[in-house]
Amino acid sequence: MDNVQDPRNHVNEEPSNDFIDTALGFGVFFGFMLVVFTVAVIIKYAIS
C-alpha cells in the first residue's frame, strides 16, 4: 500500500450489480406509478 493512487490496491467494499439495481429501480417505480394510476381511476369513477 505504498502507492495510494494505484487502483489495484483499492478493493470494492460494496460489490453491486448495476443492471439489477437499475432494473429493480425501474420495477419499483413502475409499480408505484401503477398504484397511483389505479387509485386515480377508482377515484374518478367514484366521483362520476
PATOR-84332 format. One record per residue: residue number from 1; residue in one letter; chain; z, y, x of N, C-alpha, C, O in turn. Coordinates in Angstrom, 3 decimals. Each point is the difference from the previous one (the first is absolute). Layout:
// PATOR-84332
<site nr="NUM" rest="a" kette="A" n_c3="Z" n_c2="Y" n_c1="X" ca_c3="Z" ca_c2="Y" ca_c1="X" c_c3="Z" c_c2="Y" c_c1="X" o_c3="Z" o_c2="Y" o_c1="X"/>
...
// end
This chain:
// PATOR-84332
<site nr="1" rest="m" kette="A" n_c3="0.000" n_c2="-1.193" n_c1="0.829" ca_c3="0.000" ca_c2="1.193" ca_c1="-0.829" c_c3="0.000" c_c2="1.255" c_c1="0.871" o_c3="0.611" o_c2="1.007" o_c1="-0.356"/>
<site nr="2" rest="d" kette="A" n_c3="-1.281" n_c2="-1.069" n_c1="1.470" ca_c3="-0.051" ca_c2="1.186" ca_c1="0.847" c_c3="-0.924" c_c2="1.054" c_c1="-0.588" o_c3="0.312" o_c2="1.191" o_c1="0.015"/>
<site nr="3" rest="n" kette="A" n_c3="-1.456" n_c2="-1.640" n_c1="-0.537" ca_c3="-0.968" ca_c2="0.942" ca_c1="-0.548" c_c3="0.159" c_c2="0.046" c_c1="-1.519" o_c3="-0.439" o_c2="-0.913" o_c1="-0.699"/>
<site nr="4" rest="v" kette="A" n_c3="1.061" n_c2="1.971" n_c1="0.190" ca_c3="0.242" ca_c2="0.087" ca_c1="-1.438" c_c3="-1.262" c_c2="0.347" c_c1="-0.771" o_c3="-0.003" o_c2="-0.080" o_c1="-1.228"/>
<site nr="5" rest="q" kette="A" n_c3="-1.066" n_c2="0.461" n_c1="1.909" ca_c3="-1.258" ca_c2="0.342" ca_c1="-0.663" c_c3="-0.860" c_c2="-1.235" c_c1="-0.260" o_c3="-0.985" o_c2="0.089" o_c1="-0.732"/>
<site nr="6" rest="d" kette="A" n_c3="1.327" n_c2="-1.226" n_c1="1.306" ca_c3="-0.797" ca_c2="-1.215" ca_c1="-0.139" c_c3="0.231" c_c2="-0.605" c_c1="-1.388" o_c3="1.117" o_c2="-0.426" o_c1="-0.293"/>
<site nr="7" rest="p" kette="A" n_c3="-2.140" n_c2="0.377" n_c1="-0.568" ca_c3="0.212" ca_c2="-0.507" ca_c1="-1.362" c_c3="0.313" c_c2="-1.487" c_c1="-0.052" o_c3="0.522" o_c2="-0.476" o_c1="-1.009"/>
<site nr="8" rest="r" kette="A" n_c3="-0.823" n_c2="-0.272" n_c1="2.063" ca_c3="0.300" ca_c2="-1.437" ca_c1="0.000" c_c3="1.495" c_c2="-0.262" c_c1="0.071" o_c3="0.453" o_c2="-1.094" o_c1="-0.337"/>
<site nr="9" rest="n" kette="A" n_c3="0.311" n_c2="2.074" n_c1="0.767" ca_c3="1.449" ca_c2="-0.161" ca_c1="0.101" c_c3="0.720" c_c2="0.297" c_c1="-1.306" o_c3="1.197" o_c2="-0.263" o_c1="-0.119"/>
<site nr="10" rest="h" kette="A" n_c3="-1.900" n_c2="0.799" n_c1="-0.850" ca_c3="0.633" ca_c2="0.376" ca_c1="-1.261" c_c3="-0.347" c_c2="-1.041" c_c1="-1.065" o_c3="-1.158" o_c2="-0.155" o_c1="-0.387"/>
<site nr="11" rest="v" kette="A" n_c3="2.172" n_c2="-0.541" n_c1="-0.068" ca_c3="-0.226" ca_c2="-1.007" ca_c1="-1.030" c_c3="0.008" c_c2="0.680" c_c1="-1.363" o_c3="0.647" o_c2="1.030" o_c1="-0.190"/>
<site nr="12" rest="n" kette="A" n_c3="-1.366" n_c2="-1.611" n_c1="-0.740" ca_c3="-0.019" ca_c2="0.522" ca_c1="-1.359" c_c3="1.268" c_c2="-0.481" c_c1="-0.696" o_c3="0.129" o_c2="-1.181" o_c1="-0.324"/>
<site nr="13" rest="e" kette="A" n_c3="0.805" n_c2="2.102" n_c1="0.096" ca_c3="1.298" ca_c2="-0.389" ca_c1="-0.563" c_c3="-0.143" c_c2="-0.540" c_c1="-1.416" o_c3="0.750" o_c2="-0.891" o_c1="-0.400"/>
<site nr="14" rest="e" kette="A" n_c3="-1.703" n_c2="1.418" n_c1="-0.362" ca_c3="-0.155" ca_c2="-0.414" ca_c1="-1.389" c_c3="-1.458" c_c2="-0.388" c_c1="-0.239" o_c3="-0.797" o_c2="0.832" o_c1="-0.433"/>
<site nr="15" rest="p" kette="A" n_c3="0.444" n_c2="-2.079" n_c1="0.708" ca_c3="-1.388" ca_c2="-0.401" ca_c1="-0.231" c_c3="-0.330" c_c2="0.030" c_c1="-1.487" o_c3="0.779" o_c2="-0.472" o_c1="-0.827"/>
<site nr="16" rest="s" kette="A" n_c3="-1.926" n_c2="1.023" n_c1="0.499" ca_c3="-0.382" ca_c2="0.103" ca_c1="-1.399" c_c3="-1.473" c_c2="-0.331" c_c1="-0.149" o_c3="-0.784" o_c2="0.127" o_c1="0.941"/>
<site nr="17" rest="n" kette="A" n_c3="0.427" n_c2="-0.551" n_c1="-2.133" ca_c3="-1.393" ca_c2="-0.282" ca_c1="-0.316" c_c3="-0.513" c_c2="1.173" c_c1="-0.827" o_c3="0.359" o_c2="0.143" o_c1="-1.168"/>
<site nr="18" rest="d" kette="A" n_c3="-1.195" n_c2="0.693" n_c1="1.772" ca_c3="-0.442" ca_c2="1.220" ca_c1="-0.670" c_c3="-0.804" c_c2="-0.300" c_c1="-1.251" o_c3="0.101" o_c2="0.730" o_c1="-0.985"/>
<site nr="19" rest="f" kette="A" n_c3="-0.907" n_c2="-1.802" n_c1="1.004" ca_c3="-0.802" ca_c2="-0.330" ca_c1="-1.183" c_c3="0.888" c_c2="-0.372" c_c1="-1.173" o_c3="-0.226" o_c2="0.451" o_c1="-1.123"/>
<site nr="20" rest="i" kette="A" n_c3="1.245" n_c2="-1.279" n_c1="1.381" ca_c3="0.912" ca_c2="-0.404" ca_c1="-1.072" c_c3="0.781" c_c2="1.213" c_c1="-0.504" o_c3="0.208" o_c2="0.144" o_c1="-1.205"/>
<site nr="21" rest="d" kette="A" n_c3="0.224" n_c2="0.722" n_c1="2.111" ca_c3="0.729" ca_c2="1.203" ca_c1="-0.413" c_c3="-0.867" c_c2="0.881" c_c1="-0.901" o_c3="0.466" o_c2="0.509" o_c1="-1.020"/>
<site nr="22" rest="t" kette="A" n_c3="-1.735" n_c2="-0.336" n_c1="1.409" ca_c3="-0.908" ca_c2="0.830" ca_c1="-0.800" c_c3="-0.298" c_c2="-0.654" c_c1="-1.345" o_c3="0.021" o_c2="0.666" o_c1="-1.035"/>
<site nr="23" rest="a" kette="A" n_c3="-0.298" n_c2="-1.961" n_c1="1.047" ca_c3="-0.300" ca_c2="-0.713" ca_c1="-1.248" c_c3="1.208" c_c2="0.025" c_c1="-0.931" o_c3="-0.152" o_c2="0.177" o_c1="-1.209"/>
<site nr="24" rest="l" kette="A" n_c3="1.327" n_c2="-0.348" n_c1="1.752" ca_c3="1.211" ca_c2="0.038" ca_c1="-0.822" c_c3="0.208" c_c2="1.396" c_c1="-0.584" o_c3="0.387" o_c2="0.137" o_c1="-1.160"/>
<site nr="25" rest="g" kette="A" n_c3="-0.640" n_c2="0.886" n_c1="1.952" ca_c3="0.124" ca_c2="1.366" ca_c1="-0.492" c_c3="-0.962" c_c2="0.284" c_c1="-1.141" o_c3="0.387" o_c2="0.581" o_c1="-1.013"/>
<site nr="26" rest="f" kette="A" n_c3="-1.651" n_c2="-0.993" n_c1="1.177" ca_c3="-0.976" ca_c2="0.182" ca_c1="-1.073" c_c3="0.412" c_c2="-0.783" c_c1="-1.246" o_c3="-0.110" o_c2="0.498" o_c1="-1.120"/>
<site nr="27" rest="g" kette="A" n_c3="0.581" n_c2="-1.721" n_c1="1.325" ca_c3="0.394" ca_c2="-0.830" ca_c1="-1.137" c_c3="1.166" c_c2="0.585" c_c1="-0.775" o_c3="-0.013" o_c2="0.022" o_c1="-1.230"/>
<site nr="28" rest="v" kette="A" n_c3="1.018" n_c2="0.450" n_c1="1.946" ca_c3="1.176" ca_c2="0.574" ca_c1="-0.659" c_c3="-0.386" c_c2="1.282" c_c1="-0.727" o_c3="0.443" o_c2="0.232" o_c1="-1.125"/>
<site nr="29" rest="f" kette="A" n_c3="-1.266" n_c2="0.604" n_c1="1.759" ca_c3="-0.404" ca_c2="1.254" ca_c1="-0.645" c_c3="-0.876" c_c2="-0.285" c_c1="-1.219" o_c3="0.127" o_c2="0.670" o_c1="-1.025"/>
<site nr="30" rest="f" kette="A" n_c3="-1.015" n_c2="-1.664" n_c1="1.132" ca_c3="-0.834" ca_c2="-0.368" ca_c1="-1.136" c_c3="0.875" c_c2="-0.488" c_c1="-1.158" o_c3="-0.235" o_c2="0.368" o_c1="-1.152"/>
<site nr="31" rest="g" kette="A" n_c3="1.232" n_c2="-1.187" n_c1="1.450" ca_c3="0.914" ca_c2="-0.487" ca_c1="-1.033" c_c3="0.771" c_c2="1.131" c_c1="-0.658" o_c3="0.180" o_c2="0.006" o_c1="-1.218"/>
<site nr="32" rest="f" kette="A" n_c3="0.277" n_c2="0.954" n_c1="2.019" ca_c3="0.724" ca_c2="1.144" ca_c1="-0.540" c_c3="-0.899" c_c2="0.826" c_c1="-0.915" o_c3="0.415" o_c2="0.394" o_c1="-1.090"/>
<site nr="33" rest="m" kette="A" n_c3="-1.639" n_c2="-0.133" n_c1="1.528" ca_c3="-0.917" ca_c2="0.796" ca_c1="-0.811" c_c3="-0.413" c_c2="-0.757" c_c1="-1.263" o_c3="-0.253" o_c2="0.620" o_c1="-1.033"/>
<site nr="34" rest="l" kette="A" n_c3="0.183" n_c2="-1.940" n_c1="1.103" ca_c3="-0.308" ca_c2="-0.802" ca_c1="-1.182" c_c3="1.120" c_c2="0.127" c_c1="-1.030" o_c3="-0.256" o_c2="0.106" o_c1="-1.199"/>
<site nr="35" rest="v" kette="A" n_c3="1.487" n_c2="-0.119" n_c1="1.674" ca_c3="1.142" ca_c2="0.167" ca_c1="-0.909" c_c3="-0.025" c_c2="1.392" c_c1="-0.626" o_c3="0.224" o_c2="0.140" o_c1="-1.203"/>
<site nr="36" rest="v" kette="A" n_c3="-0.496" n_c2="0.891" n_c1="2.007" ca_c3="-0.072" ca_c2="1.366" ca_c1="-0.523" c_c3="-1.098" c_c2="0.097" c_c1="-1.051" o_c3="0.210" o_c2="0.596" o_c1="-1.057"/>
<site nr="37" rest="f" kette="A" n_c3="-1.373" n_c2="-1.169" n_c1="1.331" ca_c3="-1.113" ca_c2="0.027" ca_c1="-0.944" c_c3="0.366" c_c2="-0.718" c_c1="-1.296" o_c3="-0.282" o_c2="0.500" o_c1="-1.089"/>
<site nr="38" rest="t" kette="A" n_c3="0.905" n_c2="-1.660" n_c1="1.203" ca_c3="0.373" ca_c2="-0.776" ca_c1="-1.175" c_c3="1.008" c_c2="0.762" c_c1="-0.868" o_c3="-0.125" o_c2="0.026" o_c1="-1.224"/>
<site nr="39" rest="v" kette="A" n_c3="1.116" n_c2="0.586" n_c1="1.859" ca_c3="0.985" ca_c2="0.782" ca_c1="-0.743" c_c3="-0.673" c_c2="1.187" c_c1="-0.684" o_c3="0.330" o_c2="0.327" o_c1="-1.140"/>
<site nr="40" rest="a" kette="A" n_c3="-1.276" n_c2="0.323" n_c1="1.834" ca_c3="-0.691" ca_c2="1.144" ca_c1="-0.597" c_c3="-0.820" c_c2="-0.425" c_c1="-1.215" o_c3="-0.037" o_c2="0.716" o_c1="-1.001"/>
<site nr="41" rest="v" kette="A" n_c3="-0.621" n_c2="-1.873" n_c1="1.076" ca_c3="-0.791" ca_c2="-0.487" ca_c1="-1.135" c_c3="0.914" c_c2="-0.344" c_c1="-1.170" o_c3="-0.325" o_c2="0.310" o_c1="-1.145"/>
<site nr="42" rest="i" kette="A" n_c3="1.445" n_c2="-0.936" n_c1="1.412" ca_c3="0.946" ca_c2="-0.360" ca_c1="-1.067" c_c3="0.531" c_c2="1.273" c_c1="-0.673" o_c3="0.091" o_c2="0.068" o_c1="-1.226"/>
<site nr="43" rest="i" kette="A" n_c3="0.255" n_c2="0.929" n_c1="2.030" ca_c3="0.504" ca_c2="1.256" ca_c1="-0.575" c_c3="-1.090" c_c2="0.676" c_c1="-0.826" o_c3="0.282" o_c2="0.534" o_c1="-1.073"/>
<site nr="44" rest="k" kette="A" n_c3="-1.532" n_c2="-0.548" n_c1="1.561" ca_c3="-1.098" ca_c2="0.645" ca_c1="-0.734" c_c3="-0.191" c_c2="-0.658" c_c1="-1.363" o_c3="-0.159" o_c2="0.696" o_c1="-1.003"/>
<site nr="45" rest="y" kette="A" n_c3="0.172" n_c2="-2.025" n_c1="0.951" ca_c3="-0.189" ca_c2="-0.683" ca_c1="-1.283" c_c3="1.228" c_c2="0.112" c_c1="-0.892" o_c3="-0.120" o_c2="-0.062" o_c1="-1.224"/>
<site nr="46" rest="a" kette="A" n_c3="1.297" n_c2="0.228" n_c1="1.816" ca_c3="1.208" ca_c2="0.183" ca_c1="-0.798" c_c3="-0.002" c_c2="1.365" c_c1="-0.674" o_c3="0.492" o_c2="0.143" o_c1="-1.119"/>
<site nr="47" rest="i" kette="A" n_c3="-1.037" n_c2="0.847" n_c1="1.788" ca_c3="-0.041" ca_c2="1.349" ca_c1="-0.557" c_c3="-1.046" c_c2="0.083" c_c1="-1.107" o_c3="0.242" o_c2="0.613" o_c1="-1.039"/>
<site nr="48" rest="s" kette="A" n_c3="-1.398" n_c2="-1.224" n_c1="1.259" ca_c3="-1.085" ca_c2="0.125" ca_c1="-0.998" c_c3="0.115" c_c2="-0.977" c_c1="-1.152" o_c3="-0.841" o_c2="0.003" o_c1="-0.898"/>
// end
